[in-house]
């Protein structure tokens, strides 16, 4: 039968260098499986979609953090210019 268990799913993620930790990948696997059983095509497909959403979430957080840092620097610079 064509099914993917948790071990195979983790190997797939490692082979494709998916930059999420083991706990997050396990959570995704379990949330997309039926009673924590191996994935059939539809569950595997849904898991890949969730991985994509999680990666976008992580990247979005990184961008927001960087924007916050830039805004702080700009405010600091503007204040220094006002004081000079």
Buried (B, 14 or more C-beta within 10 A) or exposed (E): EEEBEBEBBBEBBEEEEBEBEEEBBBBBBEEBBEEEEBBBEEBBEBBBEBBEEBEEEEEEEEEEEEEEEEEEEEEEEEEEEEEE
